[in-house]
Amino acid sequence: MIYWTSTSLISLYLFASSASYLFHQPTMAGIRDLGFPDFFRIELAILKIAAGIVILLPFTPDPMKEWAYAGITLFLLTAIIAHHAHGDPVILNIINLLIFIVLGVSYTSRMSSLP
């Protein structure tokens, strides 16, 4: 139950974030303000959708899930560093840290259920 709840929350976050990256003008402008090129925003949106699907589907091979978790971790760490360097409100990094904790719960509970 812990695995599915935390994994569903992470996937929901990834899907909502991807939609925001693709369709929400203030988010798109914010990513540009952080200094990232526009193509990177689109890449991140696609990779977030892929990672959300990979960690959510139970029949996905373990190595693929490991790479998805690593990619999500890298994205969150990059987001924290970028927001801090840009001088954004601390609440953004608190939210990212909370998401990072939920990701850790998802990964840890998945690992404890493997044979």
CYANA upper distance limits for C-alpha pairs under 8 A (distance plus 0.5 A):
  1 MET  CA      5 THR  CA      6.59
  2 ILE  CA      6 SER  CA      6.56
  2 ILE  CA    105 VAL  CA      8.26
  2 ILE  CA    106 SER  CA      7.89
  2 ILE  CA    109 SER  CA      7.27
  3 TYR  CA      7 THR  CA      6.35
  3 TYR  CA    105 VAL  CA      7.76
  3 TYR  CA    106 SER  CA      5.63
  3 TYR  CA    107 TYR  CA      8.28
  3 TYR  CA    109 SER  CA      5.73
  3 TYR  CA    110 ARG  CA      6.44
  4 TRP  CA      8 SER  CA      6.28
  4 TRP  CA    106 SER  CA      8.10
  5 THR  CA      9 LEU  CA      6.72
  6 SER  CA     10 ILE  CA      6.75
  6 SER  CA    102 VAL  CA      6.30
  6 SER  CA    103 LEU  CA      7.46
  6 SER  CA    105 VAL  CA      7.00
  6 SER  CA    106 SER  CA      5.56
  7 THR  CA     11 SER  CA      6.61
  7 THR  CA     55 ILE  CA      7.52
  7 THR  CA     56 LEU  CA      7.03
  7 THR  CA    102 VAL  CA      8.46
  7 THR  CA    103 LEU  CA      7.74
  7 THR  CA    106 SER  CA      5.73
  8 SER  CA     12 LEU  CA      6.49
  8 SER  CA     56 LEU  CA      7.35
  9 LEU  CA     13 TYR  CA      6.63
  9 LEU  CA    102 VAL  CA      8.31
 10 ILE  CA     14 LEU  CA      6.67
 10 ILE  CA     52 GLY  CA      7.72
 10 ILE  CA     99 ILE  CA      7.73
 10 ILE  CA    102 VAL  CA      7.58
 10 ILE  CA    103 LEU  CA      6.92
 11 SER  CA     15 PHE  CA      6.62
 11 SER  CA     51 ALA  CA      8.31
 11 SER  CA     52 GLY  CA      4.88
 11 SER  CA     53 ILE  CA      7.65
 11 SER  CA     55 ILE  CA      8.01
 11 SER  CA     56 LEU  CA      7.33
 12 LEU  CA     16 ALA  CA      6.57
 12 LEU  CA     52 GLY  CA      8.05
 13 TYR  CA     17 SER  CA      6.38
 14 LEU  CA     18 SER  CA      6.54
 14 LEU  CA     48 LYS  CA      5.87
 14 LEU  CA     49 ILE  CA      6.82
 14 LEU  CA     51 ALA  CA      8.30
 14 LEU  CA     52 GLY  CA      6.39
 15 PHE  CA     19 ALA  CA      6.78
 15 PHE  CA     48 LYS  CA      7.35
 15 PHE  CA     49 ILE  CA      6.17
 15 PHE  CA     52 GLY  CA      7.31
 16 ALA  CA     20 SER  CA      6.71
 17 SER  CA     21 TYR  CA      6.64
 17 SER  CA     45 ALA  CA      7.89
 17 SER  CA     48 LYS  CA      8.37
 18 SER  CA     22 LEU  CA      6.77
 18 SER  CA     44 LEU  CA      7.96
 18 SER  CA     45 ALA  CA      4.79
 18 SER  CA     46 ILE  CA      7.61
 18 SER  CA     48 LYS  CA      6.76
 18 SER  CA     49 ILE  CA      7.04
 19 ALA  CA     23 PHE  CA      6.36
 19 ALA  CA     24 HIS  CA      7.91
 19 ALA  CA     45 ALA  CA      7.81
 20 SER  CA     24 HIS  CA      5.28
 20 SER  CA     27 THR  CA      6.75
 20 SER  CA     28 MET  CA      8.19
 21 TYR  CA     27 THR  CA      6.53
 21 TYR  CA     28 MET  CA      6.27
 21 TYR  CA     41 ARG  CA      6.80
 21 TYR  CA     42 ILE  CA      7.59
 21 TYR  CA     45 ALA  CA      6.56
 22 LEU  CA     28 MET  CA      7.76
 22 LEU  CA     41 ARG  CA      8.24
 22 LEU  CA     42 ILE  CA      7.25
 22 LEU  CA     45 ALA  CA      7.39
 23 PHE  CA     28 MET  CA      8.24
 24 HIS  CA     28 MET  CA      6.76
 25 GLN  CA     29 ALA  CA      6.62
 26 PRO  CA     30 GLY  CA      6.50
 27 THR  CA     31 ILE  CA      6.71
 28 MET  CA     32 ARG  CA      7.01
 28 MET  CA     41 ARG  CA      8.06
 29 ALA  CA     33 ASP  CA      6.63
 30 GLY  CA     34 LEU  CA      6.79
 31 ILE  CA     35 GLY  CA      7.31
 31 ILE  CA     36 PHE  CA      6.48
 31 ILE  CA     37 PRO  CA      8.46
 31 ILE  CA     38 ASP  CA      8.43
 31 ILE  CA     41 ARG  CA      7.53
 32 ARG  CA     36 PHE  CA      5.78
 32 ARG  CA     37 PRO  CA      6.77
 32 ARG  CA     38 ASP  CA      7.28
 34 LEU  CA     82 ALA  CA      7.11
 34 LEU  CA     83 HIS  CA      7.94
 34 LEU  CA     86 HIS  CA      6.85
 36 PHE  CA     40 PHE  CA      6.98
 36 PHE  CA     41 ARG  CA      7.85
 37 PRO  CA     41 ARG  CA      7.47
 38 ASP  CA     42 ILE  CA      7.26
 39 PHE  CA     43 GLU  CA      6.71
 40 PHE  CA     44 LEU  CA      6.54
 41 ARG  CA     45 ALA  CA      6.74
 42 ILE  CA     46 ILE  CA      6.81
 43 GLU  CA     47 LEU  CA      6.60
 44 LEU  CA     48 LYS  CA      6.39
 45 ALA  CA     49 ILE  CA      6.81
 46 ILE  CA     50 ALA  CA      6.76
 47 LEU  CA     51 ALA  CA      6.51
 48 LYS  CA     52 GLY  CA      6.52
 48 LYS  CA     72 ILE  CA      8.00
 49 ILE  CA     53 ILE  CA      6.80
 50 ALA  CA     54 VAL  CA      6.60
 51 ALA  CA     55 ILE  CA      6.67
 51 ALA  CA     68 ALA  CA      5.47
 51 ALA  CA     69 TYR  CA      8.02
 51 ALA  CA     71 GLY  CA      8.10
 51 ALA  CA     72 ILE  CA      7.73
 52 GLY  CA     56 LEU  CA      6.63
 52 GLY  CA     68 ALA  CA      8.47
 53 ILE  CA     57 LEU  CA      6.60
 54 VAL  CA     60 THR  CA      6.67
 54 VAL  CA     64 MET  CA      7.65
 54 VAL  CA     65 LYS  CA      6.54
 54 VAL  CA     68 ALA  CA      7.20
 55 ILE  CA     60 THR  CA      8.01
 55 ILE  CA     65 LYS  CA      6.10
 55 ILE  CA     68 ALA  CA      7.26
 55 ILE  CA     69 TYR  CA      8.00
 60 THR  CA     64 MET  CA      7.27
 60 THR  CA     65 LYS  CA      7.25
 61 PRO  CA     65 LYS  CA      7.01
 62 ASP  CA     66 GLU  CA      6.68
 63 PRO  CA     67 TRP  CA      6.84
 64 MET  CA     68 ALA  CA      6.74
 65 LYS  CA     69 TYR  CA      6.68
 66 GLU  CA     70 ALA  CA      6.67
 67 TRP  CA     71 GLY  CA      6.55
 68 ALA  CA     72 ILE  CA      6.69
 69 TYR  CA     73 THR  CA      6.61
 69 TYR  CA    103 LEU  CA      8.39
 69 TYR  CA    107 TYR  CA      7.83
 70 ALA  CA     74 LEU  CA      6.65
 71 GLY  CA     75 PHE  CA      6.62
 72 ILE  CA     76 LEU  CA      6.70
 73 THR  CA     77 LEU  CA      6.69
 73 THR  CA    100 PHE  CA      7.67
 73 THR  CA    103 LEU  CA      8.37
 74 LEU  CA     78 THR  CA      6.53
 75 PHE  CA     79 ALA  CA      6.57
 76 LEU  CA     80 ILE  CA      6.69
 76 LEU  CA     96 ASN  CA      6.92
 76 LEU  CA     97 LEU  CA      8.49
 76 LEU  CA    100 PHE  CA      7.23
 77 LEU  CA     81 ILE  CA      6.76
 78 THR  CA     82 ALA  CA      6.47
 79 ALA  CA     83 HIS  CA      6.48
 79 ALA  CA     93 ASN  CA      8.48
 79 ALA  CA     96 ASN  CA      8.04
 80 ILE  CA     84 HIS  CA      6.58
 80 ILE  CA     92 LEU  CA      8.45
 80 ILE  CA     93 ASN  CA      5.99
 80 ILE  CA     96 ASN  CA      7.10
 80 ILE  CA     97 LEU  CA      8.39
 81 ILE  CA     85 ALA  CA      6.52
 82 ALA  CA     86 HIS  CA      6.50
 83 HIS  CA     87 GLY  CA      6.70
 83 HIS  CA     88 ASP  CA      5.78
 83 HIS  CA     89 PRO  CA      8.42
 83 HIS  CA     92 LEU  CA      7.80
 83 HIS  CA     93 ASN  CA      7.47
 84 HIS  CA     88 ASP  CA      6.63
 84 HIS  CA     90 VAL  CA      8.19
 84 HIS  CA     93 ASN  CA      7.93
 88 ASP  CA     92 LEU  CA      7.69
 89 PRO  CA     93 ASN  CA      8.22
 90 VAL  CA     94 ILE  CA      6.83
 91 ILE  CA     95 ILE  CA      6.62
 92 LEU  CA     96 ASN  CA      6.74
 93 ASN  CA     97 LEU  CA      6.48
 94 ILE  CA     98 LEU  CA      6.71
 95 ILE  CA     99 ILE  CA      6.73
 96 ASN  CA    100 PHE  CA      6.56
 97 LEU  CA    101 ILE  CA      6.72
 98 LEU  CA    102 VAL  CA      6.83
 99 ILE  CA    103 LEU  CA      6.62
100 PHE  CA    104 GLY  CA      6.75
101 ILE  CA    105 VAL  CA      6.78
102 VAL  CA    106 SER  CA      6.69
103 LEU  CA    107 TYR  CA      6.65
104 GLY  CA    108 THR  CA      6.39
105 VAL  CA    109 SER  CA      6.35
106 SER  CA    110 ARG  CA      6.56
107 TYR  CA    111 MET  CA      6.68
108 THR  CA    112 SER  CA      6.71
109 SER  CA    113 SER  CA      6.90
110 ARG  CA    114 LEU  CA      7.14
